[in-house]
Amino acid sequence: MDFGFDNLDAAAFLQIWQHFDADDNGYIEGKELDDFFRHLMTKLGLGEKITEEKVQQLKTRFMSAYDDSADGRLQIQELANMILPEDENFLLIFRREALLDSSVEFMKIWRKYDADSSGYISALELKGFLQDLFHQHKKDLPSNKLEEYTDTMMNIFDKNKDGRLDLNDLARILALRENFLLQFNMDAKSQIERKQDFEKIFAHYDVSQTGALEGPEVDGFVKDMMELVRPNISGIELDQFRDMLLHHCDINRDGKIQKNELALCLGMKSRP
């Protein structure tokens, strides 16, 4: 379907995104959303017939088709799916049947591409990440396009403009689901309910089902724990808290957190 954005490329798309995401919070929502659909009607040649009712009708129609997360606002991938031609829509490589389910899966990606363990994803590391994604999708990408897409991604997601991405930036790119731990309130429950919740929590992070958290499983648990207290954490802060957690909870010093060790740490059972 032609939305009136002829020959739109990644750079021009970025300008549209930054214009309508006026508060720079990563979403087009509220008045921003109305402004976007009013602009869309103008591009479609309906400038003289625009009414508030028609704007709302168009918004309802297109949001039902493109608001994949059904939250009443547009994420950048959703806008790209709406207005970018498929051969130029580099954000399609991030589209999933569902959001990224687990912080464990997220941390596997983070550890792989933070190749120098600096706590950040540099432009060079981001380029490697994009190159691998396109390869997985069996897409051949000329080097100039890879450079263009890397620069565009940096411009979109590097919020403090320091030339690198932190944990929160990558989480926005990969559309990570809401923090798993938010659904639990251990203090407000009986001992039996707390133990049941603990079982659910441990099973969620024990992706390998070994009975111990290790590697990215510890990382994912630490990330979600920290974000209960402070939403924005850096990779360096995560590493510091991870070391602290292992120091206090890894009783047998095997580099893992056994189920009984985590239970002791969280006060789910008394120490012998």
C-alpha positions in Angstrom: 0.0 0.0 0.0 1.3 3.5 -0.9 1.5 5.7 2.2 2.8 8.7 0.3 6.4 8.3 1.5 8.0 7.7 -1.9 11.6 6.5 -2.2 12.0 6.5 1.6 15.4 5.3 2.8 16.9 4.7 6.2 18.2 8.2 6.7 14.8 9.8 5.7 13.0 7.4 7.9 15.1 8.4 10.9 14.2 12.1 10.3 10.5 11.2 10.3 10.9 9.1 13.5 12.8 11.8 15.4 10.3 14.5 14.3 7.2 12.6 15.6 8.9 11.1 18.7 9.0 14.6 19.9 9.7 13.7 23.6 12.4 11.2 22.5 11.0 8.4 24.7 11.1 5.7 22.1 7.4 5.8 21.1 5.0 7.8 19.0 2.0 8.2 21.3 -0.7 10.5 22.4 -0.6 13.8 20.5 2.5 12.7 18.6 0.4 9.9 17.2 -2.4 12.2 16.1 0.1 14.5 14.5 1.6 11.6 12.6 -1.7 10.5 11.2 -2.7 14.0 10.3 0.6 14.3 8.4 -0.1 10.9 6.8 -3.5 12.2 5.5 -1.7 15.2 4.0 0.8 13.0 2.3 -2.1 10.9 0.9 -3.6 14.1 -0.7 -6.4 14.5 1.8 -5.2 17.9 3.2 -8.4 19.8 2.4 -10.7 17.2 3.9 -8.9 16.5 7.2 -11.2 16.5 10.3 -10.5 15.2 13.7 -13.0 12.4 13.2 -11.2 11.3 10.0 -7.8 11.4 11.8 -9.1 9.1 14.5 -10.7 6.8 12.0 -7.4 6.5 10.1 -5.5 6.0 13.3 -7.8 3.2 14.4 -7.5 1.5 11.1 -3.8 1.5 10.9 -3.0 0.9 14.5 -5.1 -2.3 14.3 -2.9 -3.4 11.5 0.5 -2.3 12.7 0.5 -1.9 16.5 1.9 -5.4 17.0 2.3 -4.9 20.7 -1.3 -3.6 21.0 -0.3 -0.9 23.5 -1.8 2.1 21.6 1.5 3.6 20.5 4.1 3.0 17.8 7.5 1.5 18.4 10.1 2.3 15.8 9.9 -1.2 14.2 6.1 -0.8 13.9 6.5 2.5 12.1 9.1 1.0 9.8 6.7 -1.8 8.9 4.1 0.8 8.1 6.0 3.3 5.9 9.3 1.8 4.7 9.5 -0.2 1.5 10.4 -3.8 2.2 13.7 -3.7 0.3 14.8 -0.7 2.5 13.2 -1.8 5.8 16.4 -2.8 7.7 14.3 -3.0 10.9 12.5 -6.0 9.6 15.4 -8.1 10.8 14.2 -7.4 14.4 10.6 -8.4 13.8 9.6 -11.5 15.7 6.5 -13.5 16.2 6.6 -12.5 19.8 8.7 -10.1 21.9 12.1 -11.3 23.3 10.8 -13.4 26.2 13.6 -13.6 28.6 16.4 -11.5 30.0 18.6 -14.6 29.8 18.2 -14.7 26.0 18.9 -10.9 25.9 22.0 -11.3 28.0 23.4 -14.0 25.7 23.2 -11.5 22.8 24.7 -8.8 25.0 27.7 -10.9 26.0 28.3 -12.0 22.5 28.5 -8.6 20.9 30.1 -6.7 23.8 33.2 -8.5 22.5 35.7 -6.5 24.6 33.6 -6.8 27.8 33.6 -3.0 28.1 30.0 -2.8 29.3 28.9 -1.1 26.0 28.3 -2.0 22.4 30.5 0.1 20.1 29.7 1.1 16.6 32.1 -1.6 15.3 30.4 -4.2 17.5 27.0 -3.0 16.4 28.1 -3.4 12.8 29.0 -7.0 13.5 25.7 -7.6 15.2 23.8 -6.2 12.2 25.9 -8.2 9.7 25.2 -11.4 11.6 21.4 -10.7 11.7 21.3 -10.0 7.9 23.3 -13.2 7.3 20.8 -15.2 9.4 18.0 -13.8 7.3 20.0 -14.8 4.2 20.3 -11.2 3.0 23.4 -9.9 1.2 24.2 -6.4 2.3 26.7 -4.1 0.5 29.2 -2.6 2.8 27.9 0.9 2.2 24.4 -0.1 3.3 25.8 -1.9 6.4 27.6 1.4 7.3 24.4 3.4 6.6 22.3 1.1 8.8 24.9 1.0 11.6 25.0 4.9 11.6 21.2 5.0 11.5 20.8 2.6 14.4 23.3 4.6 16.4 21.5 7.8 15.7 18.1 6.3 16.8 19.1 4.3 19.9 22.3 6.0 21.3 20.3 8.4 23.6 23.2 10.1 25.3 25.1 10.4 22.0 28.4 9.0 23.3 28.9 6.7 20.2 28.0 3.5 22.0 25.0 1.5 23.1 24.3 0.5 26.7 22.0 -2.2 28.1 18.9 -0.1 27.9 19.6 0.9 24.3 19.9 -2.7 23.2 16.8 -3.7 25.1 14.8 -1.2 23.1 16.2 -2.5 19.8 15.3 -6.1 20.7 11.9 -5.2 22.2 12.5 -7.1 25.4 9.4 -8.1 27.3 8.5 -6.5 30.6 10.7 -7.5 33.6 9.6 -11.0 34.7 10.0 -10.2 38.4 7.4 -7.4 38.3 4.6 -9.9 38.7 5.8 -11.1 42.1 5.4 -9.4 45.5 7.1 -11.7 47.9 6.6 -9.6 51.0 2.8 -9.6 50.7 2.4 -13.4 50.6 2.4 -16.3 52.9 5.5 -18.6 53.2 3.9 -21.3 51.0 3.0 -18.7 48.3 6.5 -17.3 48.5 8.0 -20.8 48.0 5.7 -21.3 45.0 6.8 -18.0 43.5 10.4 -18.9 44.1 10.0 -22.1 42.1 8.5 -20.1 39.2 11.3 -17.6 39.3 14.1 -20.1 39.4 12.5 -22.2 36.6 12.3 -19.0 34.5 16.0 -18.2 34.7 17.2 -21.8 34.8 16.8 -22.0 31.0 19.3 -25.0 30.7 17.3 -26.8 33.4 20.4 -27.9 35.3 19.3 -26.8 38.7 21.8 -24.0 38.8 22.0 -20.6 37.3 25.2 -19.9 35.3 26.6 -17.5 32.7 23.8 -15.5 31.0 21.2 -17.1 33.4 22.9 -15.3 36.3 23.1 -12.2 34.1 19.4 -12.2 33.3 18.4 -12.7 36.9 20.7 -9.9 38.0 19.5 -7.5 35.3 15.8 -8.0 36.3 16.6 -7.7 40.0 18.5 -4.5 39.6 15.8 -3.0 37.4 13.2 -3.5 40.1 15.1 -0.8 42.0 16.4 1.3 39.2 15.1 1.1 35.6 18.2 2.3 33.8 21.4 0.3 34.5 24.7 0.1 32.7 26.6 -3.0 31.7 29.3 -2.0 34.1 26.9 -1.8 37.0 25.4 -5.1 36.1 28.8 -6.8 36.1 29.5 -5.3 39.6 26.2 -6.5 41.0 26.7 -9.9 39.4 30.1 -10.3 41.1 28.6 -9.2 44.4 25.7 -11.7 44.0 28.1 -14.6 43.2 30.3 -13.6 46.2 27.4 -13.8 48.6 25.3 -16.7 47.1 27.8 -19.0 45.4 28.6 -20.9 48.6 30.6 -23.8 47.0 32.4 -21.3 44.7 31.7 -23.2 41.5 30.8 -20.0 39.5 27.2 -21.0 39.6 24.2 -20.3 41.8 22.6 -23.6 42.8 18.8 -23.6 43.6 19.4 -24.1 47.3 22.0 -21.3 47.3 19.6 -18.8 45.8 16.9 -19.9 48.2 19.3 -19.1 51.1 20.3 -15.8 49.6 16.6 -14.7 49.2 15.8 -15.8 52.7 13.5 -18.7 51.5 15.1 -21.1 53.9 17.2 -20.9 57.1 20.9 -21.5 57.0 22.0 -24.7 58.8 
